[in-house]
């Protein structure tokens, strides 16, 4: 019968350091090889599961984004027509909810990209004031319902244009302002740049 072994040799020396023989030790590594193969197979299965999960999230995200873009677009068109104050408020709430779902979809797609190792940063010129304004506008209705004011303060030395990934910057600001609104029961929220 044959089986895999791992071996080592050590010389046996006399007092004058002359090698007179060798001692060889061999270990049966059959179990070690089996465990290595099992680990390799389990790792590949886990990777395949991650790929499948990433593909599912990406597909789901793209499928959800299409109708959401329609909702956002048609809501914007309706907001340009003559409306009662109540209708305008309801449409703004629909648009804010749809925008939140679009962002959630983007987060799912980001997660899928991170899982698959395909995260992309898209640096381009961006107005930080505009990103901040969008983040505040998105949560203004929720803050107003709670009786909480949202204010922004932008230092004069903040440039009008920076190079950054505008989507990521907006995502961070939206999350920060959203958490501030969520956890502020009364008073004011000030966002400073």
C-alpha positions in Angstrom: 0.0 0.0 0.0 1.2 3.5 -0.6 0.3 6.7 1.2 1.6 10.3 1.5 4.3 10.9 4.1 6.2 13.9 5.4 9.8 13.1 6.4 12.8 14.7 7.9 16.4 13.5 8.3 18.8 14.4 11.1 22.5 13.4 11.1 24.0 11.5 14.0 27.4 12.8 14.9 30.3 11.5 16.9 32.2 13.7 19.4 34.5 14.8 16.7 31.4 15.9 14.6 31.9 13.2 12.1 28.5 12.0 10.7 28.2 8.3 11.3 24.5 7.7 10.5 21.1 9.4 9.9 17.8 9.2 11.7 14.8 9.5 9.5 11.3 10.2 10.8 8.3 9.9 8.6 4.7 10.9 9.4 1.6 9.6 7.6 -0.1 12.8 6.3 -3.1 11.1 4.8 -5.4 12.8 7.2 -3.7 16.2 6.7 -4.1 15.9 3.0 -7.8 15.0 3.4 -8.4 18.0 5.6 -6.6 20.3 3.2 -8.8 19.0 0.3 -11.9 19.4 2.4 -10.9 22.9 3.3 -10.1 23.8 -0.3 -13.5 22.5 -1.4 -15.4 24.3 1.4 -13.6 27.5 0.5 -14.6 27.2 -3.2 -18.2 26.5 -2.2 -18.2 29.6 0.0 -16.8 31.7 -2.9 -19.4 30.3 -5.2 -22.1 31.2 -2.7 -20.7 34.7 -2.4 -20.7 35.1 -6.2 -24.3 33.8 -6.4 -25.3 36.2 -3.6 -23.6 39.1 -5.4 -25.2 38.3 -8.7 -28.6 38.1 -7.1 -28.2 41.4 -5.3 -26.9 43.1 -8.5 -29.8 41.7 -10.6 -32.4 42.6 -7.9 -30.9 46.1 -7.6 -31.1 46.7 -11.3 -34.6 45.3 -11.6 -35.9 47.5 -8.7 -34.1 50.7 -10.0 -36.0 50.8 -13.3 -39.5 51.2 -11.8 -38.2 53.5 -9.1 -36.7 55.8 -11.7 -40.1 55.9 -13.3 -41.8 56.9 -10.0 -39.2 59.6 -9.4 -39.5 60.9 -13.0 -43.3 61.1 -13.1 -43.4 62.6 -9.6 -41.1 65.3 -10.8 -43.3 66.0 -13.8 -46.4 66.1 -11.7 -44.7 68.6 -9.3 -44.4 71.0 -12.3 -48.2 71.1 -12.8 -50.7 73.2 -10.9 -51.4 71.5 -7.6 -53.2 72.1 -4.3 -50.9 72.5 -1.3 -52.1 69.1 -0.1 -51.3 67.4 -3.4 -47.9 69.1 -3.6 -47.1 67.9 0.0 -48.2 64.3 -0.9 -46.1 64.3 -4.1 -43.1 65.6 -2.2 -43.5 62.7 0.3 -43.8 60.2 -2.6 -40.6 61.6 -4.2 -38.7 61.6 -0.8 -39.8 57.9 -0.3 -38.8 57.0 -3.9 -35.5 58.8 -3.5 -34.8 56.8 -0.3 -35.6 53.6 -2.1 -33.2 54.6 -4.9 -30.5 55.2 -2.4 -31.3 51.8 -0.7 -31.0 50.2 -4.1 -27.7 51.9 -4.7 -26.5 50.6 -1.2 -27.5 47.1 -2.3 -25.6 47.5 -5.5 -22.6 48.9 -3.6 -22.7 45.9 -1.2 -22.8 43.5 -4.2 -19.8 45.3 -5.7 -17.9 45.2 -2.5 -18.7 41.4 -2.1 -17.5 40.8 -5.6 -14.4 43.0 -5.3 -15.6 45.4 -8.0 -16.0 48.6 -5.9 -15.5 51.6 -8.1 -14.7 55.2 -7.0 -15.7 57.8 -9.6 -13.8 61.0 -8.9 -15.2 64.0 -10.7 -15.8 67.7 -10.0 -18.6 68.2 -7.4 -20.2 71.1 -5.5 -20.2 70.1 -1.8 -22.9 72.7 -1.1 -25.2 71.0 -3.6 -24.7 67.6 -2.1 -25.4 69.0 1.4 -28.5 70.8 0.1 -29.8 67.6 -1.4 -29.2 65.6 1.8 -31.0 68.2 3.9 -33.9 68.6 1.3 -34.4 64.8 1.4 -35.0 64.8 5.2 -36.7 68.2 5.6 -40.2 66.8 5.5 -39.4 64.2 8.2 -37.8 66.8 10.4 -40.7 69.2 9.9 -43.1 66.5 11.0 -41.2 66.2 14.2 -40.9 69.9 14.7 -37.1 69.8 14.3 -35.3 72.5 12.3 -32.4 71.6 10.0 -29.8 74.3 9.3 -26.6 74.3 7.4 -23.4 76.3 7.9 -20.7 76.3 5.2 -17.5 78.0 6.0 -16.4 80.6 3.4 -13.2 78.8 2.6 -15.0 75.6 1.5 -14.4 75.5 -2.3 -17.3 75.6 -4.8 -15.9 72.5 -6.5 -14.0 69.5 -5.2 -12.9 66.3 -6.8 -14.6 63.4 -5.2 -17.1 60.6 -5.8 -20.3 62.6 -5.7 -22.5 59.6 -5.2 -20.5 58.4 -2.2 -20.3 61.9 -0.7 -24.1 62.3 -1.1 -24.6 58.9 0.5 -22.5 59.8 3.5 -24.3 63.1 4.0 -27.8 61.6 3.5 -27.0 58.9 6.1 -25.6 61.5 8.6 -28.5 63.9 8.2 -31.0 61.0 8.3 -29.6 59.7 11.5 -29.6 63.2 13.0 -33.3 63.5 12.1 -34.1 60.0 13.4 -32.5 60.6 16.8 -33.4 64.2 17.4 -36.7 64.5 19.2 -36.9 68.3 19.5 -34.8 71.4 18.8 -32.5 71.9 15.8 -30.0 70.1 13.7 -27.0 72.0 12.3 -24.9 70.5 9.6 -21.5 72.3 9.4 -19.0 72.0 6.6 
